[in-house]
Amino acid sequence: MSLPAGRQPLAVLQQRVRLVSRALARHGLVGAWGHCSARIDENLFLVCAAKPMGQIGSHDDGVIVNVNQPLPKGVLGEVRIHQRIYARRQDVGGICRVMPPVTMALSTLRRVPKPRHGVGAFIADCQFWDDPRLLRDDSLADELAMEIANEDALVMRGNGAVTVGGSIEEAMCKAWCLEDAARIERYVSDLSDDLSQSLLSKDEVLARQVSSGRVFERLWEYLTADDPEPLDESLAFPSESEVWA
């Protein structure tokens, strides 16, 4: 199968999904659990192999899933989260379901990271899902998709997080930003009882939500460094003209 005209061939998309899977594991954002996907078109997306993401090898291809049909055999039950978000968000080209530990710890206190430093500005409007259950039925997945609304991140109480982006690479970068913001949240909490003084203002958040100057490109290079599969220019961080939409 090939992608629509102008898109990368399926083999390249498979490698992009594998690269993101291993990078998420390498940087402690997933362990035994977690998954990621890249959109193919309005109705289809590619989800990573159903195994620990750090163990996904160069021959472990993902599975093509239809947004509007039952999950294929062997695909993890929570992949329905991806289905419902893709169905509602035409701007989303990639999704990461992650288990970042500091974000997870904060979530048990019903807290999400706040924008307190530059990287935190990218997840300033992170949403919160106050339910620790696995999302293995369509109605719950649809509720979560409505809860994330038009934002880029959602934290699930005691159950990790979901990040989205225009591409799978951007979704991965947002997952890293979320956990980095959670680390700052933890450190600031240790330093002061008055956390309000460390918050970025709305104007400061807007001023820092700038990705020019290869901000995410450099983060992509950092996160995928030392990957076992060879990288070429087809696997660079995609420009806006290269994402699915």
C-alpha positions in Angstrom: 0.0 0.0 0.0 1.2 3.5 -0.7 0.0 6.8 0.7 -2.0 9.4 -1.2 -0.2 11.5 -3.8 2.5 13.7 -2.3 2.9 11.6 0.9 5.8 9.4 2.0 5.6 5.7 1.1 4.3 3.4 3.7 7.8 2.0 4.4 9.0 5.4 5.5 5.9 5.9 7.7 6.6 2.6 9.3 10.1 3.6 10.1 8.9 7.0 11.5 6.6 5.1 13.9 9.3 2.8 15.0 11.7 5.7 15.6 9.2 7.5 17.7 8.4 4.3 19.6 12.0 3.6 20.6 12.7 7.3 21.4 9.8 7.4 23.8 11.2 4.4 25.6 14.8 5.6 25.5 13.8 8.8 27.3 11.6 7.1 29.9 8.3 8.2 28.6 6.9 4.7 28.2 7.8 1.3 29.7 5.9 -1.9 29.2 2.9 0.1 28.2 2.2 2.8 25.7 1.7 3.3 21.9 1.9 5.8 19.2 0.4 6.4 15.8 0.7 8.4 12.6 -2.2 9.4 10.4 -2.3 8.1 6.8 -5.4 10.0 5.6 -8.9 11.0 6.7 -9.9 7.4 7.5 -6.7 5.5 8.2 -3.7 5.6 10.6 -0.7 3.5 11.4 -0.2 2.3 15.0 3.0 0.8 16.4 3.4 -2.9 17.0 1.6 -4.2 20.1 4.8 -4.8 22.2 6.9 -2.8 24.7 8.0 0.2 22.6 11.7 0.0 23.4 11.7 -3.6 22.0 10.2 -2.7 18.7 12.8 -3.7 16.1 13.5 -2.8 12.5 11.2 -5.5 11.3 8.3 -4.8 13.7 5.8 -3.1 11.4 2.8 -1.3 12.8 -0.8 -2.0 11.9 -3.1 0.1 9.7 -6.3 1.0 11.6 -9.6 2.5 10.2 -10.9 5.4 12.2 -14.5 4.2 11.8 -14.3 0.4 12.1 -13.6 -2.1 14.9 -10.0 -2.4 15.9 -8.1 -5.1 14.0 -7.2 -8.3 15.7 -4.0 -8.0 17.8 -4.3 -4.2 18.2 -4.3 -2.9 21.8 -7.7 -1.9 23.2 -6.7 1.6 24.1 -5.9 2.4 20.4 -9.6 3.3 20.2 -8.4 6.6 21.9 -6.5 7.3 18.7 -9.5 6.5 16.6 -11.8 8.9 18.4 -9.2 11.8 18.4 -8.5 11.4 14.7 -12.2 11.3 14.0 -12.7 14.6 15.9 -9.5 16.4 15.1 -8.6 16.9 11.4 -5.5 18.9 12.5 -4.0 15.9 14.3 -1.4 13.8 12.3 0.1 11.9 15.2 -0.7 10.7 18.7 1.4 9.4 21.6 -0.1 7.4 24.6 2.7 7.7 27.2 3.4 6.9 30.8 5.8 9.6 32.0 6.6 9.0 35.7 6.7 12.6 37.1 3.5 13.5 35.2 2.0 10.3 36.5 2.9 11.2 40.1 1.4 14.7 39.8 -1.8 13.2 38.4 -2.4 11.1 41.5 -2.8 14.5 43.3 -5.1 15.6 40.5 -2.4 18.1 39.3 -1.1 18.7 35.8 2.1 20.6 35.0 1.7 24.4 34.8 3.7 26.7 32.4 6.6 27.8 34.6 9.4 27.7 32.0 9.9 28.0 28.3 9.2 24.4 27.4 6.2 24.3 29.7 4.6 27.0 27.5 4.0 24.3 24.8 1.6 22.4 27.1 0.2 25.4 28.8 -3.4 24.3 28.3 -2.9 20.6 29.3 -6.3 19.0 30.1 -7.0 16.5 33.0 -9.0 13.3 32.8 -10.1 12.4 36.4 -10.5 8.6 35.8 -7.8 5.9 36.4 -9.6 3.2 34.3 -8.2 1.8 31.1 -10.1 3.2 28.1 -11.3 -0.1 26.5 -14.8 0.9 25.3 -15.8 3.4 22.6 -17.9 5.6 24.8 -15.1 6.3 27.3 -12.6 6.9 24.4 -15.1 9.4 22.9 -15.4 11.2 26.2 -11.7 11.5 26.4 -11.5 12.8 22.9 -14.0 15.5 23.8 -12.1 16.3 27.0 -8.8 16.9 25.2 -10.8 19.2 22.9 -8.4 21.4 20.8 -5.4 21.1 23.1 -2.2 19.2 22.6 -2.0 17.2 25.9 -4.2 15.5 28.4 -3.1 13.9 31.7 -5.0 10.8 32.9 -5.2 10.4 36.7 -2.8 7.6 37.7 -2.8 6.4 34.1 -0.3 8.4 32.0 -1.0 11.0 29.3 -2.0 11.5 25.7 -0.2 14.1 23.4 -1.1 15.0 19.9 0.5 17.0 17.1 0.4 17.8 13.4 2.8 14.9 12.9 3.8 11.9 15.1 7.2 13.7 15.6 5.4 16.7 17.0 3.3 14.5 19.3 6.5 12.9 20.6 8.1 16.3 21.2 5.0 17.4 23.1 5.2 14.3 25.3 8.8 15.2 26.2 7.8 18.8 26.9 4.9 17.6 29.2 7.3 15.5 31.3 9.9 18.3 31.4 7.2 20.6 32.7 6.3 18.0 35.3 9.9 17.9 36.5 10.0 21.7 36.9 6.7 21.5 38.7 8.1 19.0 41.2 11.3 21.0 41.7 9.5 24.3 42.2 7.1 22.6 44.7 10.2 21.6 46.7 11.5 25.2 46.7 8.5 27.2 47.6 5.0 27.0 49.1 3.9 29.9 46.9 3.8 28.4 43.4 1.8 31.3 41.9 4.9 33.5 41.6 6.6 31.1 39.3 3.8 30.9 36.7 4.3 32.4 33.2 1.8 35.0 32.4 -0.5 34.5 29.4 1.5 37.0 27.4 4.7 35.2 28.3 3.2 31.8 27.3 2.3 33.2 23.9 5.7 34.7 23.5 7.4 31.3 24.2 5.1 29.2 22.0 7.4 29.8 19.0 8.9 26.8 17.2 11.0 28.7 14.7 14.8 28.4 14.9 14.6 24.6 14.7 13.2 24.2 18.2 11.4 20.9 17.6 13.9 19.8 14.9 16.7 19.9 17.5 14.5 18.1 20.0 13.7 15.4 17.4 17.4 15.0 16.7 18.1 14.7 20.4 15.4 12.2 21.1 16.2 9.9 18.1 20.0 10.0 18.6 21.7 6.6 18.6 18.6 4.8 17.1 19.6 1.5 15.6 18.0 2.2 12.2 19.9 4.5 9.9 18.5 8.0 9.5 18.3 9.8 6.2 16.8 13.1 5.1 13.4 11.4 4.6 13.2 11.0 8.4 14.0 14.6 9.3 11.4 16.4 11.4 8.6 17.1 8.9 7.8 20.6 7.7 4.2 21.8 7.8 3.9 21.0 4.0 4.9 17.4 4.7 2.4 16.5 7.4 -0.8 14.6 6.4 -3.3 17.5 6.3 
